[in-house]
Structure formats: structure tokens, C-alpha cells
Amino acid sequence: MTDLIKKLPSKIKKNKLKVGIFLGLSAYWGIILAGTLIQFN
């Protein structure tokens, strides 16, 4: 049980990193798509 509690913070940090990368990439692609749509209009 104590081993699990010790491992939890690192798991949360890894998940935060994944979520941060995912949000960054989706925001990046969103800006690119918005820019291309504005140019075509």
C-alpha cells in the first residue's frame, strides 16, 4: 500500500505532461487550421 502511495505522484506528473503536450499540439493545430480558413475566406 505504501509503495502505491509513493508511486502515485510520479504517475500524476506523467499524466499532466501527456495532457500538456496534447493540449499544446491541439492548440497549435487549431491556430494553423484557423489561419488557413481565414486566408481562404
N, C-alpha and C positions, 0 to 999 in steps of 0.2 A: 504493500500500500504506500509506504513512504517513497519507494522507488518511483511509483507512478506520479506522485505529487512533485517529485524532483524533475521529472521529465516534462511535465505539463507546460511550464513557461517556455521551454525551447520549442515545443510544438506550436504554441500560440504565436511565437515570434516568426516561425517559418510560415505559418498561415497568413500572418499580417504581411509578410514580404510578398507572398504569392498574390494576395489581394491587391497590394500596392502596385505590383507590376501589371496585373490585369487591368486595374483602373487607369494606370498611366497609358498603356497601349490602347485601350478603348477610347480614351480622351484624345490621344494622338490621331487615331484613325478617324474619329468623329470630326476633328478640325480639318483634316485633309478632305474628307467627303463633303463637308460644308463648303469648303473653299472651292472645290471643283464645281459643285452645284451652283454657287453664286456666280462663278465665271461663265458657266453655260447660260445662265439666265441673264 
